[in-house]
Every structure is written in C-alpha cells, then in structure tokens.
Amino acid sequence: MASDHASSFFLAQDIRTISDQENQTTLVTFILLGFSEYPDLQVPLFLLFLTIYSVTVLGNLGMIAIIRVNTKLRNTPMYFFLAHLSFVDFCYSTVVTPKLLENLILEDRTISFAGCIMQFFFACTFVVTETYMLAVMAYDRFVAVRNPLHYTVAMSPKLCSFLVGASYSWGLICSTTLTYFLLRLSFQGVNILNNFVCEHAAIVAVSHSDPYISQEIISVSATFNEISSLVIILMSYIFIFITVMKMPSTGGRRKAFSTCASHLTAIIIFHGTILFLYCVPNTKSSWLMVKVASVFYTVFIPMLNPLIYSLRNKDVKETVRKLISKNI
C-alpha cells in the first residue's frame, strides 16, 4: 500500500511538472521592440514600409503574371527561375512586413511564442531558398552563355524543376533543424526582442537555458549556405567571363554581359547585405546597425529584385507594353 501511495504521489508530481511546463510555454510572449525608441519616426516609417510592401507585392506578383502570360517567357529556363525568385521574395516579405507595419502603429507590440517561432521558421525557409535560387540562376546564366544554341535542351524542364525543388527542400531542412534547436531552449514570461522580426540572435538572447548548441548549429548552417552558394556563383561567373573573353566580336561580348547584369546586381545586393551583417559585432551599440541592415534585406531587397529584372529586361518590358496596349 505504501508503495502504491508513493508511486501515485510521484505520478501526480510528474503530471504537475508537465502541466507547469505546458503552461509556461503557453504564457510565453515576446515584445518586438522594433524602432520604438524613435517615436517621432513611427508614422513616417509606417508610410515608407507600406509603400515598399505595396511595390513588393505588385512587382513580384506582376512579374509572375507577366511570365505566365507570355508563352515564350514561360518556356524559357531563366524566366522559370525568375518566377520562383519572385514567389520567394513575395512570401518572405509577407512573412515579415505586415507584423512590422502593425508594430509601427499599435502600442501593443507583442507576438505569441507560437507566432514568433512560425515567423522565424518561414523567414529562414525563404532566405535559404533565395540563397540557392540565386546560385541556380548563376549556373543557368553560365549554361546560356557557354552553349546558347542548346541552352533550352541543356536546361531541360526536368532539370529546372529539380534545381528549384532542391532549393525549396534545402530551405525547409535548414529551417526545420534550426527551429527544432530553438524549441529546445526554455523561455519564461514576457521577453523583449531587440528587433522588428523574430530573428535567431534576438530570440536566443532572451532564453533561460544555455544557447550554445543552437548558436553553433545556426553558425555552421549559415556559413555553409553562404560559402557553398557563393562558390557556385563565383565558379559560374569565372567560366562565364572566360567564355565571353574568347568571343571574337565586341557585340557578342556586350550581349553576353548584358544577360548577366541583372542577376549579378541582385547577387551583389543580397549577399553584400548578408556579409555585412556577418561583420557587425554582437554588441548593444551595434543593434541599430543590425536592425537597419535587416530591414534592407527583409523589406527592400524583395522590392528591388523585380525592379532590377524588369528595368533591364527587354522581353519583360515588351510584354508589359503589349498588355498595356491591349487594355487601352
């Protein structure tokens, strides 16, 4: 009887402990500090980011629609990748910007534990996917310059689908792994995140357990993704440069370089911003710089990509002119 009472007591204690842990998780909330230290800038920043987000949505969805409407573009590998890049940019911006806009006009800047983790998961997925999508597009440009007559054969629909699927799959694998190790950390009560988005470093900074493993995992993952994608990009452009310099005509060289200009611009902006963030020391005085840089690659870059590709692309501009002339 005594043993039965003892076992029932410990069982009750275990149930109570599990219940307390669940209650702690449900009660955990985060406050996104954002740019609240600048109260006079809240309305101007709201209007600025709302304008940028509107342009981002219209630009990226418009780019996808243009590619879908034009059969020639739809069947060209480069535009197949560009449509997916636009989709990733649209999704990434939509994961981050609406909450940023909400926090700029509302005094309540809280976000639930589940909401914060989900935002991190999807943002991480789309960032990693875009990293490799740009690398895939660099390889695509290499194939186009190296073998223009057999470009559509070499970049077959099956290969294009595989490369895009691999980019999405690796993004999901990375974000799932990083989210798993984030969930192993313990959090209590109300926590202030010194950022406008649920970014890994900000979340880890308020945890009540040792974040060493989680920090090491994201450091290894980020370093691997950045180096591997940049190696693919650099190797592709080295071979592109060698191929172009062997061309006999100046006009051929100019045309080859012009086909790569838009993609190279997008790469420099995207990876340049990420590498800049790597160089920022993790100190309190650097948080503002981190937030500004984070705004650039989470809010501005998704807007810039469709503008870069549309302004420098004759096929896109021609399709837009035809659509406008039909509606007039």
N, C-alpha and C positions, 0 to 999 in steps of 0.2 A: 504493500500500500504506500509506504514511504517513497519507494522508487517511482511509483505511478504519479504521486503528487509532485515529486521533483521534476520528472520528465514533462509533466503538464505545465509546471512553472516555467521551465526553460523554453518550452514551445511558445508559451504566451509571450515571453521576453523576446524571442526571435520574431514573432509576428508583429510585436510592437515596434521593434527596431526597423523592420522592413517598412512598416506603415509610416514611421517617422521619416525615413529616407525618401519615400514617395511624396510625403507632404512637403519636405524640403525642396524637392525638385519642382513641384507644382507652384510653390511660393516664390521661387527664384525669379527675379525680374532684372532687366538691365535698363539703364538710362543712357541713351546715346547723347553724349554731350554736344557733339557736332560743332557748330560755330556759335554756341550760346554765349560765349564770352564777348561777343560783339553784337549787342542787342540792336544797335542802330543799323546794322547791315542785314538784319533778318529779312525785311521786305525786299530790298534790292537783290539779295541773293536768291530769294524765292522766285522773283520775276526772271532773273538771269537763268536759273536752273530749269524753270518751267519752259522758257523759250528753247533752251538747249534740248530738253527732253522731247519737246514737240517736234523740233527739227530732226532729232534722232529717230523718232517713231516714223515720221513721214519719209525721211530719207532712206531708212533701211527697208521698211515695208514697200516703199516706192521702187527701190532697186530690185527687190524680189519680184514685184509685179511686172516691171519692165522686162526682166529676164524671162518670166513666164509667158508674157505676151508675144515676144519676138522669138520665132522658131529657130532662127539662126543662132541667137544668143543661147537659147535653152539647150541646144545640141552641141555647144562648144564647151570643152572641159573647163577653161578659165572662168567662164560665167557660172558654171555649175558650182565651182568652189566659192566664187564671189557671192552667190545667192546664200550659201550656207554661212559665210562670214557675216553677211548682213543679218541673217537669222540669229546668230550667236550674239552679235552686237545689240540687237533689239532685246533679246532675252536678258542679257547681262545688265543693260541699262534699266530694264523694267524691274529687275530684282532689287536694285539699289536706289534708284532715283525717287520713286514715289514716297518711300519712307523718309528720305532726305527732305523732300518738299513738305511733308506733313510735319516734321520736326521744326521746320523754319517758321511755321505759322501757328502751331499749337504749343501751349505751355507744357502739356503732358508729353514728354519725350520717351516714355517707357516702351519697351518691347518685351514680350514674354520670352521665357527661356527657349521654348519650342520654336518661336518665331525667329529668334536670333540664330539658333543653330541651323534652321532651314535656310535662312538668308545666306549664312556662311557656306552651306553645302552647295547651293545653286550658283552663288557667285564664284566659288572655287571651281566648280564644274565648267562654267563657261569661260573663265580665264584660261584654264589649262587647255580647253578645246581650241580657243582662239590662238594660243601659242603655237599649237601644232598645225592648225589650219593655215597659218601664215607660212610655216615651214613647208607644208604640202604645196602651197601656191608657188613657193620659190622653186621647188622641183618641177612643177608644171611649166614655169617660165623657162627653165633650163631645157626641157624637152621641146618646147615650142621654138626656141632659138636654135637648138642643136639640130633638130630634124623637122623643119617646118612642113615639108611635103607629106610626112607620115605622122604628123602631130596627133590628129584625131584617132588614128589607128593605135599609136603607142599609148596614148592616154585613153584607153577604152572605157566605156561606161562601167564595166565591171571593176576595173582598177580604180576609177574615180570614186565609186561607191565604197570600195574597200578602204581607201585612204581617208575618206570623210568619216566612215563608220569607226575606223581605228582612232581617229581624233576624239570623237564623242566618247567612245568606250574608255580610252585612257583618262579623259577628264572625269568620268564617273568613278573610275577606280581610285584615282588620286583623292577626289573629294570624299568618297566613302571612307577611305583609310584615315584621312585627316580628321573627319568628323567623328569616327569611332574613338580615336585617342582623345579628342576634346571631351566626349561624353564620359570618359573615364575619370575626368577631373571633377572635383567637388566644388559646388557653389552654394552660397547661403545668402538669403535675404535679397536686399536691393543692392545692385552693383552699378557703378558709374563707368561707362566705357568712354575713354577719351578719343572718340572718333565719331563719324557720322554713319558708319557702316559696321556691321558685326565682323570685324577683321580679326584674324587669329591672334596677333600680338595683344590687341586690346582685350580680348576675351581671357586669354591666359593670364594677363596681368592682374585680374581680379579673382582668380581661382584660389581656393583654400587648400590645395594639395600641390605636391611637387610637380611642376610642369615640364621637367627635364626631358622626358621621353617624347611628349607631344611637340616640344620645341625642336628636338633633334629630328623627328620624323618630318616636320614641315621644312626644316632647313635642308635636309637631304633631298626631299621631293622637289622643292623649288630650285635648288642648284642643279639637279639632274635635268629637270624640264627646261630650264633656261639654257644650259650648256648644250644639251642634245639638239634642241630646236635651232640654236644659233649655229651649231656645226653644220646641220643640214642646209641652212640658209647660206652660210659662208661658202661651203663647198659648191652649192648650186651656182652662186654668183661668180665664183672664181672660174668655173667651167664656162659660164655664160660670157665672161669677159674674154677668156682665151678664144672662144668660138667667134665672138664678134670681131676681135682684132685680126683674125685670119680672113675676114671678108674682104674681097677686093675693092668693092665700091663704098664710097663715103655715105651714099644714100641708104645702102643696106645696113650699115652700122648704126646710122641715126634712127632708122626704123626699128631695129632690134632693141636699142637702148630705150626708145620711147615706150615699147611694150612693157618694159620692166619698171619704168619710172614711178608709176602709181603705187605698185606693190612695194617697191623699195622705200618710198616715202612712208607708207603705212607701217612698215617694219621698223624704220628708224624711230618713229614717234612712239610706237608701242614698247619696243624693247629698250629704247632710250629711257623712257619713264620708269620702267621696272628696274633697270640697272641703277638709276638714280636713287630709287628707294632702297636698294641694297646698300648704297654708300652712306645713307643717312644714319648717324649713330643713334642708338636706342636710349635717348635721354629725354628728360621732361622738356627741355628747351627746344628739342627737335620735333615735338609732336605736331606743332603747327605746320612745319615743313612737310611732315608725313601726310597730314590731312590734305594739304594743298596738292601734293603730288598724287594722292589717292583720288582726289576729285578729278584730276586731269585724266587718269587712265580709266576711271569708272564712269565718268559723265561726259568728258569732252571727246575722248577717242571714239566711242561708239557713234558720235555725231560726225566726226571728221572722216571716217572711212568711206561712207557713201559719197561724201562731197569730193574727196580725193579721186575716187574712181570715176565719178560722173563728169567732173570738170575736165579731166584729162583723157576721156574716152570718147572717140568719135562714134562708135556703134551705139553707145548709150545715149549720147546727145541726139543722134539721128532718130532713134526710136522715140525719144521724148518729143521731138519736133513733129513726127508723124502722128503721134497720139493727140497732140495739141491741135494740129491741122484738121484731124478728123472730127474733133469735138467743137470746132468753131463753125 
